[in-house]
Amino acid sequence: MNDKLKHFIFCAAISIATLGVLLWIGTNWGGYEKLLAVTMGTGAAIAKEMIWDKWLGKGTPEFYDFVAGLFGAFVGTFTWIIVETIIIAIMK
């Protein structure tokens, strides 16, 4: 599997998992939970590149790996929003 695709999928999964946990514990922050999900996915991308790859020397830090993770965080969150909107529309 392509390295950039792994970064994309991992950060999208973190964003979706964050939203799932917030839904499960019953938070209602007026939309800010989506911001937290994007932040968590982006934070994972930054941590992987800066901490794991650069500071610990366990890999090669690459800017485009971070960009792939950033896109994954946004796409995961927007996918959640689209599915949530469809479900709400069907329930009405």
Biopython code that builds the backbone (N, CA, C, O; Angstrom):
import numpy as np
from Bio.PDB.StructureBuilder import StructureBuilder

atoms = [
    (1, "MET", "N", (0.849, -1.175, 0.000)),
    (1, "MET", "CA", (0.000, 0.000, 0.000)),
    (1, "MET", "C", (0.896, 1.240, 0.000)),
    (1, "MET", "O", (1.941, 1.267, 0.649)),
    (2, "ASN", "N", (0.476, 2.240, -0.723)),
    (2, "ASN", "CA", (1.216, 3.485, -0.835)),
    (2, "ASN", "C", (1.354, 4.154, 0.540)),
    (2, "ASN", "O", (0.414, 4.160, 1.334)),
    (3, "ASP", "N", (2.528, 4.710, 0.805)),
    (3, "ASP", "CA", (2.799, 5.356, 2.093)),
    (3, "ASP", "C", (1.863, 6.538, 2.348)),
    (3, "ASP", "O", (1.370, 6.703, 3.463)),
    (4, "LYS", "N", (1.618, 7.345, 1.349)),
    (4, "LYS", "CA", (0.729, 8.510, 1.514)),
    (4, "LYS", "C", (-0.702, 8.059, 1.805)),
    (4, "LYS", "O", (-1.411, 8.700, 2.581)),
    (5, "LEU", "N", (-1.120, 6.975, 1.195)),
    (5, "LEU", "CA", (-2.454, 6.437, 1.437)),
    (5, "LEU", "C", (-2.593, 5.954, 2.878)),
    (5, "LEU", "O", (-3.656, 6.104, 3.479)),
    (6, "LYS", "N", (-1.532, 5.376, 3.438)),
    (6, "LYS", "CA", (-1.559, 4.958, 4.832)),
    (6, "LYS", "C", (-1.744, 6.156, 5.759)),
    (6, "LYS", "O", (-2.523, 6.095, 6.710)),
    (7, "HIS", "N", (-1.035, 7.236, 5.485)),
    (7, "HIS", "CA", (-1.182, 8.454, 6.283)),
    (7, "HIS", "C", (-2.606, 9.004, 6.170)),
    (7, "HIS", "O", (-3.202, 9.409, 7.168)),
    (8, "PHE", "N", (-3.138, 9.014, 4.969)),
    (8, "PHE", "CA", (-4.493, 9.505, 4.717)),
    (8, "PHE", "C", (-5.522, 8.693, 5.500)),
    (8, "PHE", "O", (-6.359, 9.257, 6.204)),
    (9, "ILE", "N", (-5.457, 7.370, 5.376)),
    (9, "ILE", "CA", (-6.430, 6.488, 6.021)),
    (9, "ILE", "C", (-6.310, 6.570, 7.545)),
    (9, "ILE", "O", (-7.326, 6.604, 8.239)),
    (10, "PHE", "N", (-5.097, 6.600, 8.066)),
    (10, "PHE", "CA", (-4.888, 6.636, 9.502)),
    (10, "PHE", "C", (-5.467, 7.915, 10.120)),
    (10, "PHE", "O", (-6.147, 7.855, 11.145)),
    (11, "CYS", "N", (-5.203, 9.053, 9.509)),
    (11, "CYS", "CA", (-5.706, 10.319, 10.052)),
    (11, "CYS", "C", (-7.215, 10.444, 9.863)),
    (11, "CYS", "O", (-7.890, 11.029, 10.709)),
    (12, "ALA", "N", (-7.755, 9.908, 8.775)),
    (12, "ALA", "CA", (-9.210, 9.888, 8.604)),
    (12, "ALA", "C", (-9.846, 9.015, 9.674)),
    (12, "ALA", "O", (-10.889, 9.368, 10.224)),
    (13, "ALA", "N", (-9.230, 7.884, 9.973)),
    (13, "ALA", "CA", (-9.756, 6.989, 11.012)),
    (13, "ALA", "C", (-9.707, 7.647, 12.383)),
    (13, "ALA", "O", (-10.620, 7.465, 13.187)),
    (14, "ILE", "N", (-8.667, 8.401, 12.657)),
    (14, "ILE", "CA", (-8.582, 9.102, 13.944)),
    (14, "ILE", "C", (-9.691, 10.135, 14.056)),
    (14, "ILE", "O", (-10.310, 10.265, 15.112)),
    (15, "SER", "N", (-9.951, 10.866, 12.990)),
    (15, "SER", "CA", (-11.019, 11.873, 13.010)),
    (15, "SER", "C", (-12.384, 11.227, 13.218)),
    (15, "SER", "O", (-13.188, 11.702, 14.020)),
    (16, "ILE", "N", (-12.637, 10.153, 12.498)),
    (16, "ILE", "CA", (-13.921, 9.465, 12.628)),
    (16, "ILE", "C", (-14.060, 8.831, 14.009)),
    (16, "ILE", "O", (-15.137, 8.870, 14.603)),
    (17, "ALA", "N", (-12.987, 8.254, 14.519)),
    (17, "ALA", "CA", (-13.027, 7.651, 15.858)),
    (17, "ALA", "C", (-13.274, 8.720, 16.922)),
    (17, "ALA", "O", (-14.003, 8.475, 17.883)),
    (18, "THR", "N", (-12.682, 9.886, 16.762)),
    (18, "THR", "CA", (-12.916, 10.982, 17.700)),
    (18, "THR", "C", (-14.382, 11.369, 17.715)),
    (18, "THR", "O", (-14.970, 11.543, 18.783)),
    (19, "LEU", "N", (-14.973, 11.505, 16.548)),
    (19, "LEU", "CA", (-16.395, 11.848, 16.476)),
    (19, "LEU", "C", (-17.266, 10.736, 17.047)),
    (19, "LEU", "O", (-18.273, 11.009, 17.700)),
    (20, "GLY", "N", (-16.888, 9.489, 16.805)),
    (20, "GLY", "CA", (-17.636, 8.367, 17.359)),
    (20, "GLY", "C", (-17.601, 8.348, 18.878)),
    (20, "GLY", "O", (-18.622, 8.106, 19.521)),
    (21, "VAL", "N", (-16.445, 8.598, 19.451)),
    (21, "VAL", "CA", (-16.323, 8.632, 20.913)),
    (21, "VAL", "C", (-17.131, 9.787, 21.484)),
    (21, "VAL", "O", (-17.823, 9.621, 22.488)),
    (22, "LEU", "N", (-17.052, 10.962, 20.854)),
    (22, "LEU", "CA", (-17.814, 12.116, 21.343)),
    (22, "LEU", "C", (-19.315, 11.879, 21.240)),
    (22, "LEU", "O", (-20.071, 12.328, 22.102)),
    (23, "LEU", "N", (-19.755, 11.180, 20.199)),
    (23, "LEU", "CA", (-21.166, 10.833, 20.068)),
    (23, "LEU", "C", (-21.558, 9.828, 21.146)),
    (23, "LEU", "O", (-22.631, 9.935, 21.739)),
    (24, "TRP", "N", (-20.696, 8.864, 21.395)),
    (24, "TRP", "CA", (-20.969, 7.820, 22.373)),
    (24, "TRP", "C", (-21.096, 8.382, 23.785)),
    (24, "TRP", "O", (-21.963, 7.957, 24.550)),
    (25, "ILE", "N", (-20.221, 9.351, 24.137)),
    (25, "ILE", "CA", (-20.309, 9.911, 25.488)),
    (25, "ILE", "C", (-21.361, 11.010, 25.593)),
    (25, "ILE", "O", (-21.632, 11.507, 26.686)),
    (26, "GLY", "N", (-21.945, 11.386, 24.479)),
    (26, "GLY", "CA", (-23.093, 12.287, 24.488)),
    (26, "GLY", "C", (-22.767, 13.765, 24.583)),
    (26, "GLY", "O", (-23.494, 14.513, 25.236)),
    (27, "THR", "N", (-21.697, 14.200, 23.948)),
    (27, "THR", "CA", (-21.376, 15.623, 23.968)),
    (27, "THR", "C", (-22.198, 16.365, 22.932)),
    (27, "THR", "O", (-22.555, 15.808, 21.894)),
    (28, "ASN", "N", (-22.491, 17.601, 23.213)),
    (28, "ASN", "CA", (-23.166, 18.472, 22.256)),
    (28, "ASN", "C", (-22.517, 19.844, 22.354)),
    (28, "ASN", "O", (-22.918, 20.681, 23.163)),
    (29, "TRP", "N", (-21.515, 20.058, 21.526)),
    (29, "TRP", "CA", (-20.737, 21.284, 21.592)),
    (29, "TRP", "C", (-21.106, 22.247, 20.474)),
    (29, "TRP", "O", (-20.349, 23.178, 20.200)),
    (30, "GLY", "N", (-22.225, 22.055, 19.832)),
    (30, "GLY", "CA", (-22.666, 22.964, 18.790)),
    (30, "GLY", "C", (-21.789, 22.975, 17.554)),
    (30, "GLY", "O", (-21.620, 24.026, 16.937)),
    (31, "GLY", "N", (-21.239, 21.865, 17.183)),
    (31, "GLY", "CA", (-20.418, 21.776, 15.982)),
    (31, "GLY", "C", (-18.924, 21.795, 16.256)),
    (31, "GLY", "O", (-18.131, 21.485, 15.367)),
    (32, "TYR", "N", (-18.529, 22.152, 17.462)),
    (32, "TYR", "CA", (-17.102, 22.202, 17.765)),
    (32, "TYR", "C", (-16.471, 20.819, 17.874)),
    (32, "TYR", "O", (-15.246, 20.692, 17.865)),
    (33, "GLU", "N", (-17.296, 19.787, 17.977)),
    (33, "GLU", "CA", (-16.732, 18.442, 18.002)),
    (33, "GLU", "C", (-16.093, 18.106, 16.653)),
    (33, "GLU", "O", (-15.150, 17.316, 16.595)),
    (34, "LYS", "N", (-16.595, 18.696, 15.578)),
    (34, "LYS", "CA", (-15.979, 18.488, 14.260)),
    (34, "LYS", "C", (-14.602, 19.148, 14.214)),
    (34, "LYS", "O", (-13.665, 18.597, 13.637)),
    (35, "LEU", "N", (-14.483, 20.320, 14.818)),
    (35, "LEU", "CA", (-13.191, 20.995, 14.895)),
    (35, "LEU", "C", (-12.202, 20.163, 15.706)),
    (35, "LEU", "O", (-11.031, 20.059, 15.342)),
    (36, "LEU", "N", (-12.665, 19.577, 16.793)),
    (36, "LEU", "CA", (-11.805, 18.723, 17.605)),
    (36, "LEU", "C", (-11.353, 17.500, 16.811)),
    (36, "LEU", "O", (-10.204, 17.075, 16.929)),
    (37, "ALA", "N", (-12.243, 16.937, 16.009)),
    (37, "ALA", "CA", (-11.889, 15.760, 15.205)),
    (37, "ALA", "C", (-10.802, 16.104, 14.180)),
    (37, "ALA", "O", (-9.847, 15.347, 14.010)),
    (38, "VAL", "N", (-10.947, 17.234, 13.506)),
    (38, "VAL", "CA", (-9.925, 17.659, 12.543)),
    (38, "VAL", "C", (-8.607, 17.927, 13.271)),
    (38, "VAL", "O", (-7.533, 17.584, 12.778)),
    (39, "THR", "N", (-8.705, 18.540, 14.439)),
    (39, "THR", "CA", (-7.503, 18.835, 15.227)),
    (39, "THR", "C", (-6.790, 17.560, 15.663)),
    (39, "THR", "O", (-5.561, 17.491, 15.629)),
    (40, "MET", "N", (-7.553, 16.559, 16.071)),
    (40, "MET", "CA", (-6.947, 15.284, 16.489)),
    (40, "MET", "C", (-6.244, 14.595, 15.308)),
    (40, "MET", "O", (-5.127, 14.099, 15.452)),
    (41, "GLY", "N", (-6.898, 14.570, 14.155)),
    (41, "GLY", "CA", (-6.281, 13.963, 12.978)),
    (41, "GLY", "C", (-5.041, 14.709, 12.529)),
    (41, "GLY", "O", (-4.032, 14.099, 12.176)),
    (42, "THR", "N", (-5.118, 16.036, 12.543)),
    (42, "THR", "CA", (-3.971, 16.854, 12.162)),
    (42, "THR", "C", (-2.846, 16.703, 13.184)),
    (42, "THR", "O", (-1.672, 16.633, 12.823)),
    (43, "GLY", "N", (-3.216, 16.655, 14.459)),
    (43, "GLY", "CA", (-2.209, 16.460, 15.504)),
    (43, "GLY", "C", (-1.483, 15.138, 15.353)),
    (43, "GLY", "O", (-0.279, 15.056, 15.598)),
    (44, "ALA", "N", (-2.204, 14.105, 14.953)),
    (44, "ALA", "CA", (-1.573, 12.803, 14.726)),
    (44, "ALA", "C", (-0.579, 12.877, 13.566)),
    (44, "ALA", "O", (0.500, 12.288, 13.627)),
    (45, "ALA", "N", (-0.950, 13.605, 12.513)),
    (45, "ALA", "CA", (-0.055, 13.759, 11.367)),
    (45, "ALA", "C", (1.205, 14.526, 11.759)),
    (45, "ALA", "O", (2.311, 14.157, 11.363)),
    (46, "ILE", "N", (1.036, 15.590, 12.535)),
    (46, "ILE", "CA", (2.179, 16.380, 12.991)),
    (46, "ILE", "C", (3.068, 15.549, 13.916)),
    (46, "ILE", "O", (4.292, 15.546, 13.784)),
    (47, "ALA", "N", (2.430, 14.843, 14.855)),
    (47, "ALA", "CA", (3.198, 14.039, 15.808)),
    (47, "ALA", "C", (3.990, 12.944, 15.099)),
    (47, "ALA", "O", (5.134, 12.668, 15.462)),
    (48, "LYS", "N", (3.392, 12.330, 14.103)),
    (48, "LYS", "CA", (4.088, 11.255, 13.392)),
    (48, "LYS", "C", (5.312, 11.806, 12.675)),
    (48, "LYS", "O", (6.384, 11.205, 12.737)),
    (49, "GLU", "N", (5.171, 12.928, 12.004)),
    (49, "GLU", "CA", (6.282, 13.478, 11.229)),
    (49, "GLU", "C", (7.337, 14.143, 12.111)),
    (49, "GLU", "O", (8.534, 13.940, 11.908)),
    (50, "MET", "N", (6.897, 14.935, 13.090)),
    (50, "MET", "CA", (7.855, 15.705, 13.893)),
    (50, "MET", "C", (8.469, 14.879, 15.026)),
    (50, "MET", "O", (9.682, 14.904, 15.231)),
    (51, "ILE", "N", (7.632, 14.154, 15.755)),
    (51, "ILE", "CA", (8.152, 13.435, 16.912)),
    (51, "ILE", "C", (8.753, 12.092, 16.504)),
    (51, "ILE", "O", (9.923, 11.817, 16.770)),
    (52, "TRP", "N", (7.937, 11.259, 15.853)),
    (52, "TRP", "CA", (8.387, 9.904, 15.523)),
    (52, "TRP", "C", (9.512, 9.908, 14.486)),
    (52, "TRP", "O", (10.550, 9.276, 14.683)),
    (53, "ASP", "N", (9.297, 10.627, 13.384)),
    (53, "ASP", "CA", (10.276, 10.587, 12.300)),
    (53, "ASP", "C", (11.489, 11.487, 12.556)),
    (53, "ASP", "O", (12.626, 11.048, 12.384)),
    (54, "LYS", "N", (11.260, 12.737, 12.964)),
    (54, "LYS", "CA", (12.370, 13.676, 13.070)),
    (54, "LYS", "C", (13.113, 13.568, 14.399)),
    (54, "LYS", "O", (14.324, 13.343, 14.413)),
    (55, "TRP", "N", (12.401, 13.727, 15.517)),
    (55, "TRP", "CA", (13.084, 13.777, 16.807)),
    (55, "TRP", "C", (13.581, 12.421, 17.275)),
    (55, "TRP", "O", (14.684, 12.315, 17.812)),
    (56, "LEU", "N", (12.777, 11.381, 17.076)),
    (56, "LEU", "CA", (13.197, 10.046, 17.501)),
    (56, "LEU", "C", (14.026, 9.317, 16.443)),
    (56, "LEU", "O", (14.679, 8.316, 16.739)),
    (57, "GLY", "N", (13.998, 9.823, 15.207)),
    (57, "GLY", "CA", (14.792, 9.237, 14.138)),
    (57, "GLY", "C", (14.324, 7.873, 13.694)),
    (57, "GLY", "O", (15.125, 7.084, 13.193)),
    (58, "LYS", "N", (13.027, 7.567, 13.866)),
    (58, "LYS", "CA", (12.499, 6.245, 13.515)),
    (58, "LYS", "C", (12.038, 6.165, 12.055)),
    (58, "LYS", "O", (11.613, 5.104, 11.598)),
    (59, "GLY", "N", (12.120, 7.267, 11.334)),
    (59, "GLY", "CA", (11.680, 7.289, 9.946)),
    (59, "GLY", "C", (12.212, 8.528, 9.258)),
    (59, "GLY", "O", (13.072, 9.230, 9.790)),
    (60, "THR", "N", (11.697, 8.787, 8.084)),
    (60, "THR", "CA", (12.101, 9.960, 7.321)),
    (60, "THR", "C", (10.960, 10.956, 7.318)),
    (60, "THR", "O", (9.891, 10.658, 6.786)),
    (61, "PRO", "N", (11.161, 12.152, 7.908)),
    (61, "PRO", "CA", (10.085, 13.136, 7.896)),
    (61, "PRO", "C", (9.872, 13.690, 6.483)),
    (61, "PRO", "O", (10.815, 14.137, 5.830)),
    (62, "GLU", "N", (8.634, 13.652, 6.030)),
    (62, "GLU", "CA", (8.301, 14.151, 4.695)),
    (62, "GLU", "C", (7.097, 15.075, 4.791)),
    (62, "GLU", "O", (6.106, 14.769, 5.454)),
    (63, "PHE", "N", (7.206, 16.212, 4.115)),
    (63, "PHE", "CA", (6.127, 17.199, 4.134)),
    (63, "PHE", "C", (4.853, 16.628, 3.535)),
    (63, "PHE", "O", (3.761, 16.877, 4.047)),
    (64, "TYR", "N", (4.979, 15.865, 2.453)),
    (64, "TYR", "CA", (3.786, 15.354, 1.786)),
    (64, "TYR", "C", (3.103, 14.230, 2.563)),
    (64, "TYR", "O", (1.923, 13.959, 2.340)),
    (65, "ASP", "N", (3.823, 13.574, 3.467)),
    (65, "ASP", "CA", (3.159, 12.648, 4.385)),
    (65, "ASP", "C", (2.237, 13.424, 5.317)),
    (65, "ASP", "O", (1.117, 12.997, 5.598)),
    (66, "PHE", "N", (2.723, 14.577, 5.797)),
    (66, "PHE", "CA", (1.883, 15.438, 6.634)),
    (66, "PHE", "C", (0.669, 15.921, 5.857)),
    (66, "PHE", "O", (-0.441, 15.918, 6.388)),
    (67, "VAL", "N", (0.860, 16.336, 4.612)),
    (67, "VAL", "CA", (-0.252, 16.824, 3.788)),
    (67, "VAL", "C", (-1.284, 15.718, 3.573)),
    (67, "VAL", "O", (-2.487, 15.976, 3.626)),
    (68, "ALA", "N", (-0.828, 14.504, 3.333)),
    (68, "ALA", "CA", (-1.755, 13.377, 3.166)),
    (68, "ALA", "C", (-2.550, 13.146, 4.447)),
    (68, "ALA", "O", (-3.751, 12.878, 4.392)),
    (69, "GLY", "N", (-1.892, 13.248, 5.595)),
    (69, "GLY", "CA", (-2.591, 13.107, 6.869)),
    (69, "GLY", "C", (-3.585, 14.228, 7.108)),
    (69, "GLY", "O", (-4.682, 13.993, 7.616)),
    (70, "LEU", "N", (-3.209, 15.439, 6.747)),
    (70, "LEU", "CA", (-4.103, 16.587, 6.883)),
    (70, "LEU", "C", (-5.351, 16.405, 6.026)),
    (70, "LEU", "O", (-6.467, 16.633, 6.493)),
    (71, "PHE", "N", (-5.167, 15.999, 4.787)),
    (71, "PHE", "CA", (-6.321, 15.731, 3.921)),
    (71, "PHE", "C", (-7.181, 14.611, 4.492)),
    (71, "PHE", "O", (-8.409, 14.682, 4.432)),
    (72, "GLY", "N", (-6.552, 13.583, 5.043)),
    (72, "GLY", "CA", (-7.296, 12.489, 5.645)),
    (72, "GLY", "C", (-8.145, 12.960, 6.811)),
    (72, "GLY", "O", (-9.289, 12.531, 6.961)),
    (73, "ALA", "N", (-7.592, 13.842, 7.640)),
    (73, "ALA", "CA", (-8.345, 14.373, 8.780)),
    (73, "ALA", "C", (-9.574, 15.143, 8.299)),
    (73, "ALA", "O", (-10.657, 14.996, 8.865)),
    (74, "PHE", "N", (-9.413, 15.959, 7.264)),
    (74, "PHE", "CA", (-10.542, 16.728, 6.743)),
    (74, "PHE", "C", (-11.562, 15.837, 6.048)),
    (74, "PHE", "O", (-12.766, 15.994, 6.256)),
    (75, "VAL", "N", (-11.091, 14.899, 5.222)),
    (75, "VAL", "CA", (-12.017, 14.025, 4.496)),
    (75, "VAL", "C", (-12.780, 13.124, 5.456)),
    (75, "VAL", "O", (-13.976, 12.901, 5.270)),
    (76, "GLY", "N", (-12.113, 12.605, 6.477)),
    (76, "GLY", "CA", (-12.803, 11.781, 7.469)),
    (76, "GLY", "C", (-13.905, 12.552, 8.171)),
    (76, "GLY", "O", (-15.007, 12.038, 8.359)),
    (77, "THR", "N", (-13.609, 13.790, 8.560)),
    (77, "THR", "CA", (-14.601, 14.618, 9.238)),
    (77, "THR", "C", (-15.745, 14.985, 8.307)),
    (77, "THR", "O", (-16.908, 14.914, 8.701)),
    (78, "PHE", "N", (-15.432, 15.377, 7.078)),
    (78, "PHE", "CA", (-16.492, 15.746, 6.140)),
    (78, "PHE", "C", (-17.337, 14.550, 5.740)),
    (78, "PHE", "O", (-18.532, 14.699, 5.484)),
    (79, "THR", "N", (-16.742, 13.371, 5.681)),
    (79, "THR", "CA", (-17.521, 12.162, 5.425)),
    (79, "THR", "C", (-18.514, 11.926, 6.554)),
    (79, "THR", "O", (-19.669, 11.577, 6.310)),
    (80, "TRP", "N", (-18.061, 12.118, 7.790)),
    (80, "TRP", "CA", (-18.959, 11.998, 8.946)),
    (80, "TRP", "C", (-20.112, 12.994, 8.824)),
    (80, "TRP", "O", (-21.268, 12.631, 9.043)),
    (81, "ILE", "N", (-19.808, 14.236, 8.478)),
    (81, "ILE", "CA", (-20.832, 15.273, 8.362)),
    (81, "ILE", "C", (-21.862, 14.900, 7.291)),
    (81, "ILE", "O", (-23.064, 15.066, 7.502)),
    (82, "ILE", "N", (-21.399, 14.400, 6.155)),
    (82, "ILE", "CA", (-22.306, 14.027, 5.069)),
    (82, "ILE", "C", (-23.211, 12.876, 5.498)),
    (82, "ILE", "O", (-24.422, 12.930, 5.283)),
    (83, "VAL", "N", (-22.636, 11.832, 6.103)),
    (83, "VAL", "CA", (-23.430, 10.694, 6.548)),
    (83, "VAL", "C", (-24.417, 11.115, 7.632)),
    (83, "VAL", "O", (-25.570, 10.686, 7.624)),
    (84, "GLU", "N", (-23.967, 11.953, 8.565)),
    (84, "GLU", "CA", (-24.837, 12.448, 9.629)),
    (84, "GLU", "C", (-26.007, 13.248, 9.048)),
    (84, "GLU", "O", (-27.141, 13.108, 9.508)),
    (85, "THR", "N", (-25.743, 14.071, 8.058)),
    (85, "THR", "CA", (-26.796, 14.864, 7.420)),
    (85, "THR", "C", (-27.801, 13.981, 6.715)),
    (85, "THR", "O", (-29.005, 14.226, 6.790)),
    (86, "ILE", "N", (-27.319, 12.954, 6.030)),
    (86, "ILE", "CA", (-28.214, 12.017, 5.334)),
    (86, "ILE", "C", (-29.090, 11.274, 6.348)),
    (86, "ILE", "O", (-30.292, 11.120, 6.132)),
    (87, "ILE", "N", (-28.500, 10.820, 7.438)),
    (87, "ILE", "CA", (-29.264, 10.088, 8.446)),
    (87, "ILE", "C", (-30.320, 10.990, 9.076)),
    (87, "ILE", "O", (-31.455, 10.561, 9.289)),
    (88, "ILE", "N", (-29.960, 12.220, 9.371)),
    (88, "ILE", "CA", (-30.923, 13.148, 9.955)),
    (88, "ILE", "C", (-32.062, 13.432, 8.982)),
    (88, "ILE", "O", (-33.217, 13.527, 9.395)),
    (89, "ALA", "N", (-31.749, 13.567, 7.693)),
    (89, "ALA", "CA", (-32.769, 13.817, 6.686)),
    (89, "ALA", "C", (-33.710, 12.621, 6.548)),
    (89, "ALA", "O", (-34.911, 12.808, 6.355)),
    (90, "ILE", "N", (-33.194, 11.415, 6.642)),
    (90, "ILE", "CA", (-34.024, 10.220, 6.519)),
    (90, "ILE", "C", (-34.918, 10.077, 7.749)),
    (90, "ILE", "O", (-36.055, 9.622, 7.628)),
    (91, "MET", "N", (-34.432, 10.451, 8.915)),
    (91, "MET", "CA", (-35.186, 10.282, 10.155)),
    (91, "MET", "C", (-36.361, 11.256, 10.274)),
    (91, "MET", "O", (-37.273, 11.024, 11.068)),
    (92, "LYS", "N", (-36.351, 12.329, 9.505)),
    (92, "LYS", "CA", (-37.441, 13.316, 9.588)),
    (92, "LYS", "C", (-38.683, 12.871, 8.879)),
    (92, "LYS", "O", (-39.678, 13.595, 8.864)),
]
sb = StructureBuilder()
sb.init_structure("model")
sb.init_model(0)
sb.init_chain("A")
sb.init_seg("    ")
for serial, (resi, resn, name, xyz) in enumerate(atoms, 1):
    if name == "N":
        sb.init_residue(resn, " ", resi, " ")
    sb.init_atom(name, np.array(xyz, "f"), 0.0, 1.0, " ", f" {name:<3s}", serial, name[0])
structure = sb.get_structure()
